[in-house]
Amino acid sequence: MTFVGIDVSKAQLDMSVRPAGELTRHANDEMGIAELVAKLVGLSPTLIVLEATGGYEAPVVAALALAGLAIAVVNPRQVRDFAKATGILAKTDAMDAAVLARFAEVVRPEPRPIDDEQTTELAALIHRRRQLIDMLTAETNRMRACRKERLRKSIYEHVAWLRRQIREVDGDLDTTLRSMPLWREKEDLLRSVPGVGPVLSRTLLAELPELGSIDRAKIAALVGVAPLNRDSGTMRGKRTIWGGRASVRAVLYMATLAATRRNPVIRAIYERLVASGKAKKVALVACMRKLLIALNAMLRDSRPWLPSAPKQDSC
């Protein structure tokens, strides 16, 4: 079996092949990507691993996917921790590619479903909306603190413009979803849950494509709401959540807050945990996990939310 690691930067692509140990460098442009894909098609690798690099990896991932190659785009922190665990502390592009290839060979991350053009567009719209919301929050805070009338007026105009931009992006999201019958069906299922609004449903569809296709334990770990053990010897540490997709988790947190008020099933779970002595934040995280697992089961079974409490094997 052959495993490949590709280190992506703005200008170049460094590729390492295991177990052959081959290292090559290609330009991160149309010609360089075509050359890299042709080489990999000839190798027929078992798995190719790349890091998420804020968008620089998108063109090469799309080209590799079109060639029918197995690809996993992984969290850079996981790879860095793996490198440290194997005693590799230095960092160069070639070394990073070699570490990625070794990570592919040893860890064997599961290839993620590759986004099609519409999914990529939806993810970009979600990302842009989040940027606008962050800017709106910052400008609103500045307007409250500003004492100069002229500056307050300038900030107010910018706030009004940002709100218009958010409305436009929301309109684009609606248009995109209406053009995708399968996505519309999935969103209708998700929106049938009290407390689940358009922001959560669209974030899940765009940034958590695995929803409905993997089991409850994996989906909870993927989002970062699964409690992780902190045990050593006879010591039993406090369970905490860590890692996962922070952007999805942040939106899920806000939706769960709403669900503890509007959703009778989630509210009952929350109140029972608080009454048993759990801290409110711990109870809320448990409700996040319950809600996520219920949504996963709904998409898996193609069934809407039921007002009665979900069964244990479903949530």
N, C-alpha and C positions, 0 to 999 in steps of 0.2 A: 504493500500500500504506500501511496505517496501523499505527503502532506505539505501544504504550501502556506507560508506567511507572507503577507504583503504590507509593508510599512508605507503609509500614504502621507505625503506632504503636498503643499500647494504646487510645487514645481516638478516633483519626481515620485516614482514608485519603485521601491526597493523590494525585490522578491527573493525569498529563500525557500529552497526545496529540501525536504527531508524524506528519506535518509541520505540522499545523494550529497547533500551539503552544497549544492549549487547556489550561487548568489548572482543576481543580475539587476541592472538598473534601467528603468525606462522613464521617458518623459510623461508627466501627467497631462497629456493633451490627446487629441483624437488619434494621431498617428502612433504615439507611444502606447496608448491603451489597446489599439488594434494589434500591435506587435505583441503585447503581453498576452492578450487573449489567444492569439494564434499559437503561441508557445504552450500555453496551459491546455488548450484543446489537444495538442499532441501528447502532453504528459498524462492526461485523464486522471487528475488527482482525486484522492478519496475525499479530501476536504480542503477548502481554502479559508483562511481566517484573516480578517482585517479588523482594525480598530475603528470605532466611530470617531471621526475627526471634524465634526461640525459641518459636514457637507462636502468636504474635499473628496471623500470616498465615493460619493453618489454616482459619478459617471462610470468609474471602473466597476462598481458593484452592478450597475445596470447592464453593462457590457458583458460581464461574466455570467449574469443571470440569463441573458438572451442566448448565450452559448450553451446553456443547460448545465453549468457547473455548480457543484454544491458549495455554498458560501455561508459563512457565519460572521456576522458583524458583532463584535464583542465590546464590552465596556473596557476602556483603557486601564481603569484601576485594577481590574481582575488580572490583566496581563502583567502590569507592573508588580503586583503582589506575587504573581507566579515567578517572575524574574528574580525578585529578592529571595524568595523561598529556595530557589535553585542556585543562589550565590552569585547572580549576575547583577552587579551594582552599576557598572558603567553603562553609558547610553549613547549609541550612535544609530543612524538610520539602518545600517547593515545589521548591527546587533539586534535592533528592534525587530527586523524582519526575521532573523534567526530565532528569536524568542517566540514570535508569533507562530512560526512553523512548529517549534517544539511544543508550544501550548496546544496547537491543533492535534499533534500526535498523541500527547499524554492525556489531555483533558477531554478531547473529542466533543466540543460544544455542538449542540444540535443546530443544524442550519435553520435559520428563521425563514418564514414565508417571505418571498420577495415582493415588494410593493409594485403594483402596476402603476401606470401613468396617473390614473384617477386617484389612487391611494396616495401617491406622492403629492399630488396637488392638494388633497385634503389635509395631509400632514403639514404642508407649507402654510396653508391658510390658518390652521390651528396655531402653528408657531407664530405667525404674524399677529394673530389676535392676542396671544399672550404677551408679545412685545408691546403692543399698543396699550394693553391693560396695565403693564408695569410702568410705562411712561405716564399714563393717566394718573396712576396712584402717586407717582413722584411729583408731578406738576400740581396735583390737588394739595398735597402736603406743603409744597412751596407757596402756593397761593394763600394758605391759611397763615403761614408764618411771615409773609411779606407785609411790610408796613408802608411802602411807597406806592401811591395810587397808580402812577404811570406803569410801574412794573407789574402791579396786580392786574391791570388791564391787559397787558401783553400776555401774562400767564393765563388769564381767563380766556382770551382768544385762542390760545394754543389748546386749552382744555376742551373748548367747544369743537375745535378741529379734530382732536383725537376722538371725541365721542362720535363725530360724523364718520370718521374712518372705521371705528368699531362697528357701526351700523352697516357700513358698506361691506366689511368683511363678513358679518353675519349674513348679509344677503347673498354673498358669493358662496358661503357654506350651504345655505339652503338650496341654491341653484345646483351646486355640485352634487348634493345628496339626491335631489330630485332626478338627476340624470343617471343615477346608479340604483336600479331596482333592488338589487341584493342588499346594498347598504341601507336603502330606505326601509326594507323589511327588518333588518337587524336593529335599526334605530327605533322603529316602532316597538319592537320587543323590549329594548332597554328602557324606552320612555314610559312603558306601562308600569314601571316601578315608582311608587310615590317617593319623591325626593330626588329622582334622577331627571335632570334637565338636559337641555341641548348641549351645554358645555361638556358635561361628563360623557354623554353618549358619543359625541363626536370625537372627544379626546380618546376614548377607549377604542373606537373604530379606527382612528388614524394612527395611534401610537401603541396600541396593544393588539396587533392582528392575531395573536395567539389565542385571544379570548374565545372560548367555546370549543377549542381544539385540543387542549391539554387538561390534565386532571387538576383537582382542587389544590393540592399541595404545591404543584409547580406554578400555578397562576398566582398564588399568594406570595411565593418566593420571588417571582418575576417582578411583581410590583413593589415588593419590599414590605409586606405587612405580615409576614410569617415570623413568629417569635423564634429567635435564635438562642441556643443554649450557651451558657457561660460557666461551664463546669470544669473542675480540675481536681482529680483525686476525690477526696471526700467532700470538697467544697462544692456547693450548689449555688451558682451565681444567679443574678436576676436576669430573667429573659427580656431581651430587647429586640426591636426591629432595626434593620440596617440594610443599606444597599438598595437594589432594585431601581425602578424607573421613577425618579423623583417627581418629574412633571406629572405623570399619571397619579402618583400618590397624593400630590398636593390637591389636585382637582377632586379626587375621591374623598379626601378629608372634608372638603367643604360640602360635598353632596351628602356625606354621612351626617354632618351636623344638621342639615335640613331634614334628613330622613329620621333622625331621633325625635323630631317634632311632628312630621307629617306622615311617617310610615308606621302603622301600628305594630308591625312585627319587629322592626328594628328598634322602635321605642321600647317595646316590652323587654327585649334583650338588654338594652342599655340600662333601663331602670332596675332590672333584676341583678345585673352585675354591680351597679352602684350600691344597691341595698345589701349585697353580700359583702361589702367592704372594699371593693375595687376602687382605685383612684379613677376619677372621671376621664382622664386622658387614656388610661389603660382600657377602660370600658369602651371608649370611642374607637380605639384602634381595633379592639375585638369586633366591634360593629362594622368597621371598614372591611375587615376580613370576611365577615359573614355576608355583607352586601356584595362584595366582589365575587365570592364563590357562588352566590345565588345567581348573579348575572352570568357567570361562566356556564352554569348549568342550564340557564334559560336559552342561551345561544346554542349550546350543545344539543338540546332537545327540541329547539325551535318552538318553545311554548312561552306564552306571556306570563307575567307575574300573577300569582294567586294570592288573594287576601289572607288566606290562612297561613300559618307558620310553615316554612319549607321543611321538608323532611331532612333528617340528619345526613343522609347519603347525598342529598342534593346541594346542601349549603355548607 
